């Protein structure tokens, strides 16, 4: 009976808040993830050893941190709203239970008092002896026993209801403490974002004073990136032509001819979409596709892949089983590794050195090489691209959500 009571009590406690509680758990998970992202951004974007700073890069990094912090504050506010709903609901339930308990105690007290008045053994004996026949005496004995049991049960109900209210009060106290912590966290985050936005305004002002200089730097960087992308595209085109040479069958222009093993690898790769490991443990600093420059809106950035910032000394790792299709050197001496996964090709650029060779079969997590760290900016950026044959894909859709 007691076990049944506690099961009912737990159901009662959580039934009313199951949906809100579930929402709050999701919000709490999101908050922890965003906190972790800010920590990574601070470590990887703001704690690098720089010989020289660039206002444009600093502004980009700061803007990224502000965006994540804004999402964090929004999440905390939503979490607070959910907690407020739960607290209000708890208070209503406690109020209702307190009223029920008061009535139960009054009923039980009256029962005990009446029982006390007829408590003597003589009263019970006379009650039985005054029976008209044996059957009536038997019924009166049963009545006395039932009355004892009922009184005991009522006493147990009072104890159970008291425990129920204690549990509800404990839950309420816990929720109120959680809300206090969240409110303080929100205040702290808002203070930080105020400082960051002030710094952001100062950087924007600095850039505007030397706008032509920064535009020239940016245009030069865009030209360099286009040259690397063009070289990768040519390398893929040549590698596809070479891989198809001597194979039976006819391929569409720019597509790989696959044997049975390569088809199986391709299917396995596709099944793991959205769950592939990151090629580098870090933070995405540039996303895939066309987007206007955050400062110079007239300039459009077209990123064929993603840029991932890691720690100095970090290594790039293969995201899946495959075969090294090509290894080549860029103009500035950095290296690129191309890995084939069926008709999918992953490219890892801006490597200082390479640990694999062309034609080598590799596994998920195989080290491909050390990522280059720019001595002046202190950045350790991996440029990661993904293709299906020659078609550019968004790598963010394929790797796990951190």
C-alpha positions in Angstrom: 0.0 0.0 0.0 2.8 2.4 0.9 4.7 1.5 -2.3 1.5 2.3 -4.3 1.2 5.7 -2.4 4.8 6.7 -3.3 4.3 5.8 -7.0 1.1 7.9 -7.0 2.9 10.7 -5.3 5.7 10.8 -7.8 3.2 10.7 -10.7 1.3 13.6 -9.0 4.5 15.6 -8.5 5.6 15.3 -12.1 2.4 15.0 -14.1 1.7 18.7 -14.0 5.2 19.8 -15.0 6.2 17.0 -17.3 5.9 19.2 -20.5 7.5 22.3 -18.9 10.2 20.1 -17.2 11.0 18.5 -20.6 11.2 22.0 -22.2 13.5 23.2 -19.4 15.7 20.2 -19.7 16.2 21.0 -23.4 16.9 24.6 -22.5 19.4 23.6 -19.9 21.1 21.4 -22.4 21.2 24.3 -24.9 22.6 26.6 -22.2 25.4 24.2 -21.3 26.3 23.8 -25.0 26.4 27.6 -25.5 28.5 28.1 -22.4 30.9 25.5 -23.7 31.0 27.3 -27.1 31.8 30.6 -25.5 34.6 28.9 -23.5 36.0 27.5 -26.7 35.7 30.9 -28.5 37.6 32.6 -25.7 40.3 29.9 -25.7 40.7 29.6 -29.5 39.9 33.1 -30.7 41.1 35.4 -27.9 44.0 33.6 -26.2 46.3 33.1 -29.2 49.8 34.6 -29.2 49.6 37.4 -31.8 52.6 39.4 -33.0 50.3 41.8 -34.8 46.5 42.4 -34.6 44.1 43.0 -37.4 41.0 45.0 -36.5 38.9 43.3 -39.2 39.7 39.8 -37.8 39.3 41.0 -34.2 35.9 42.4 -35.1 34.8 39.2 -36.8 35.9 37.1 -33.8 34.2 39.5 -31.3 31.0 39.6 -33.3 30.9 35.8 -33.3 31.3 35.7 -29.5 28.5 38.4 -29.1 26.2 36.4 -31.3 26.7 33.2 -29.2 26.3 35.2 -25.9 23.0 36.8 -27.2 21.7 33.2 -27.8 22.9 32.2 -24.3 21.0 35.2 -22.7 17.9 34.3 -24.7 18.1 30.7 -23.6 18.5 31.7 -19.9 15.5 34.0 -20.2 13.4 31.2 -21.6 14.7 28.8 -18.9 13.7 31.3 -16.3 10.2 31.6 -17.7 9.8 27.8 -17.5 11.0 27.8 -13.9 8.6 30.5 -13.0 5.7 28.4 -14.4 6.8 25.4 -12.4 7.2 27.4 -9.2 3.7 28.9 -9.6 2.2 25.4 -10.3 4.1 24.0 -7.2 2.7 26.8 -5.0 -0.9 26.1 -6.2 -0.5 22.3 -5.5 1.0 23.0 -2.0 -1.8 25.4 -1.1 -4.4 22.8 -2.1 -2.6 20.1 -0.2 -2.3 22.2 2.9 -6.1 22.8 2.8 -6.7 19.0 2.4 -4.3 18.2 5.3 -6.0 20.7 7.6 -9.4 19.0 7.0 -7.9 15.5 7.4 -6.3 16.5 10.7 -9.6 18.0 12.0 -11.5 14.8 11.0 -8.9 12.6 12.6 -8.9 14.7 15.8 -12.7 14.4 16.1 -12.5 10.6 15.5 -9.8 10.2 18.2 -11.9 12.3 20.6 -15.0 10.2 20.1 -13.0 7.0 20.3 -11.5 8.2 23.6 -15.0 8.8 25.1 -15.9 5.2 24.4 -12.5 3.8 25.1 -13.1 1.8 28.3 -13.2 -1.9 28.2 -16.6 -1.8 30.0 -18.2 0.2 27.2 -17.0 -2.3 24.7 -18.1 -5.3 26.8 -21.6 -3.7 27.4 -21.8 -2.9 23.7 -21.3 -6.6 22.9 -23.4 -8.0 25.8 -26.4 -5.8 24.9 -26.6 -7.7 21.6 -30.0 -9.3 21.0 -28.4 -12.5 19.5 -25.1 -14.1 18.5 -25.3 -12.7 14.9 -25.6 -9.2 16.1 -22.7 -9.7 18.6 -20.6 -11.0 15.7 -21.5 -8.0 13.6 -20.6 -5.6 16.5 -17.2 -7.3 16.9 -16.5 -6.8 13.2 -17.7 -3.2 13.4 -15.2 -2.5 16.3 -12.3 -4.1 14.3 -13.3 -2.1 11.1 -13.5 1.1 13.1 -9.9 0.5 14.5 -8.6 -0.2 11.0 -10.3 2.9 9.6 -8.9 5.1 12.4 -5.4 3.7 11.7 -5.8 4.3 8.0 -6.9 7.9 8.6 -3.8 8.4 10.7 -1.6 7.0 8.0 -3.3 9.3 5.4 -2.4 12.3 7.6 1.2 11.2 7.7 1.3 10.5 4.0 -0.2 13.8 3.1 2.4 15.6 5.4 5.2 13.8 3.6 3.7 14.7 0.2 3.7 18.4 1.2 7.3 18.1 2.5 8.4 16.7 -0.9 6.6 19.5 -2.7 8.2 22.1 -0.5 11.7 20.6 -1.1 11.0 20.7 -4.8 9.8 24.3 -4.6 12.9 25.4 -2.6 15.2 23.7 -5.2 13.4 25.4 -8.1 13.6 28.9 -6.4 17.3 28.4 -5.8 17.8 27.4 -9.4 16.0 30.5 -10.5 18.2 32.7 -8.3 21.3 31.2 -9.9 19.9 31.7 -13.4 19.0 35.4 -12.6 22.6 36.1 -11.4 24.0 34.3 -14.4 21.8 36.4 -16.8 22.9 39.6 -15.1 26.6 38.6 -15.4 26.2 37.7 -19.1 24.4 41.0 -19.8 27.2 42.9 -18.2 29.8 41.0 -20.3 27.9 41.6 -23.5 27.7 45.4 -22.8 31.5 45.5 -22.5 31.9 43.4 -25.7 29.5 45.6 -27.7 31.4 48.7 -26.6 34.6 47.1 -27.8 32.8 46.2 -31.0 31.8 49.8 -31.6 35.4 50.9 -31.0 36.7 48.4 -33.6 34.1 49.5 -36.1 35.1 53.1 -35.6 38.8 52.2 -36.0 38.1 50.3 -39.3 36.0 53.2 -40.7 38.9 55.6 -40.2 41.2 53.4 -42.4 38.5 51.8 -44.6 40.4 51.8 -47.8 43.4 50.0 -46.2 41.2 47.3 -44.7 39.3 46.9 -48.0 42.5 46.3 -49.9 43.6 43.7 -47.3 40.3 42.0 -47.6 40.3 42.0 -51.4 43.8 40.5 -51.4 42.7 37.7 -49.0 39.6 37.0 -51.2 41.9 36.7 -54.3 44.2 34.3 -52.5 41.3 32.1 -51.3 39.8 32.0 -54.8 43.2 30.8 -56.2 43.3 28.0 -53.6 39.7 27.0 -54.4 40.5 27.0 -58.1 43.5 24.8 -57.5 41.5 22.4 -55.5 38.8 22.3 -58.2 41.4 21.5 -60.9 43.0 18.9 -58.7 39.6 17.2 -58.2 38.9 17.3 -61.9 42.3 15.8 -62.8 42.0 13.2 -60.0 38.5 12.1 -61.2 39.8 11.7 -64.8 42.7 9.7 -63.6 40.6 7.5 -61.3 38.2 6.7 -64.1 40.9 5.8 -66.5 40.9 2.0 -67.3 37.6 1.4 -65.5 34.7 -0.2 -67.3 31.5 1.7 -67.9 30.7 5.2 -68.9 30.6 8.1 -66.3 28.8 11.4 -66.6 31.1 14.3 -67.1 33.0 15.2 -63.9 31.7 12.1 -62.0 33.6 9.2 -60.6 33.1 5.6 -61.8 32.7 3.5 -58.7 33.5 -0.2 -58.2 31.5 -2.4 -55.8 33.7 -1.6 -52.8 33.5 2.2 -53.5 29.7 2.0 -53.9 29.5 0.3 -50.5 31.8 3.0 -49.0 29.7 5.8 -50.5 26.5 4.3 -49.1 28.1 4.0 -45.6 29.3 7.5 -45.8 25.8 8.8 -46.7 24.3 6.9 -43.8 26.5 8.8 -41.4 25.5 12.2 -42.6 25.2 14.5 -39.6 27.1 12.2 -37.4 30.7 12.4 -38.9 33.4 13.5 -36.5 35.0 16.9 -36.8 38.3 17.0 -38.7 39.7 19.3 -36.0 38.5 20.0 -32.4 37.7 23.7 -32.5 35.3 26.5 -33.5 33.8 27.3 -36.9 35.0 30.8 -37.7 33.7 30.9 -41.3 30.6 29.1 -42.6 29.8 27.7 -46.0 28.4 29.7 -48.9 27.8 33.3 -49.9 27.4 35.9 -47.2 27.9 39.7 -47.1 31.0 40.8 -45.2 29.9 41.8 -41.6 31.6 45.2 -41.9 31.7 46.0 -45.6 28.2 45.0 -46.8 29.1 45.7 -50.5 31.7 42.9 -50.4 30.4 39.3 -50.7 32.3 36.4 -49.2 31.9 33.1 -51.0 33.3 30.3 -48.9 33.4 26.8 -50.6 33.8 25.1 -47.2 34.2 25.9 -43.5 37.1 27.3 -41.5 37.7 25.6 -38.1 40.0 27.3 -35.6 42.0 25.0 -33.3 44.8 25.1 -30.8 48.4 25.6 -31.9 49.9 22.2 -32.7 46.5 20.7 -33.6 46.3 17.9 -36.2 43.6 17.3 -38.9 42.0 13.9 -38.8 40.0 12.0 -41.4 36.3 12.2 -41.0 35.7 8.7 -42.5 37.3 5.6 -44.0 38.7 6.3 -47.5 41.6 6.6 -49.8 44.0 9.5 -50.2 43.3 10.9 -53.6 45.9 13.6 -53.8 48.4 15.6 -51.7 49.6 19.0 -53.1 51.3 22.2 -52.0 49.8 25.7 -52.1 51.5 28.9 -53.1 52.4 29.8 -49.5 53.9 26.4 -48.8 50.9 25.0 -46.9 49.6 21.6 -48.0 46.2 20.1 -48.9 45.1 16.5 -48.6 42.2 15.1 -50.6 40.4 12.0 -49.4 38.0 9.9 -51.4 34.9 8.3 -49.8 33.2 6.7 -52.8 32.2 9.6 -55.0 32.5 12.0 -52.0 35.8 14.0 -51.7 36.9 15.7 -48.5 39.7 18.3 -48.7 41.8 19.4 -45.7 43.8 22.6 -46.5 46.2 24.9 -44.6 48.3 22.0 -43.3 51.9 22.6 -42.2 53.0 19.1 -42.9 51.3 15.8 -44.1 51.3 12.4 -42.4 49.8 10.4 -45.3 50.6 9.8 -49.0 48.7 9.5 -52.2 46.9 6.2 -52.7 47.0 5.3 -49.0 43.9 3.7 -47.5 43.0 5.4 -44.2 40.5 5.0 -41.4 38.2 7.4 -39.5 40.4 9.4 -37.2 43.6 8.9 -39.1 46.0 11.8 -38.6 46.5 13.6 -42.0 48.9 16.3 -40.9 49.5 19.2 -38.5 47.5 22.4 -39.1 49.5 25.5 -40.0 49.7 28.3 -37.3 50.2 31.8 -38.6 53.1 33.3 -36.6 51.8 36.9 -37.0 48.1 36.4 -36.3 48.5 33.3 -34.0 45.7 31.6 -35.9 45.5 27.8 -36.4 42.8 27.5 -39.1 41.9 24.3 -41.0 40.0 25.0 -44.3 37.7 22.0 -44.7 35.8 21.4 -47.9 33.4 18.6 -49.0 32.4 17.6 -52.5 30.2 15.1 -54.2 32.2 14.6 -57.4 32.8 18.3 -58.3 29.7 19.7 -56.5 30.5 21.7 -53.4 28.6 20.6 -50.3 28.1 22.3 -46.9 30.4 20.3 -44.5 28.4 21.5 -41.5 25.4 19.3 -42.6 27.6 16.2 -42.5 29.6 16.6 -39.2 28.2 16.3 -35.7 26.6 19.2 -34.0 29.0 20.0 -31.1 
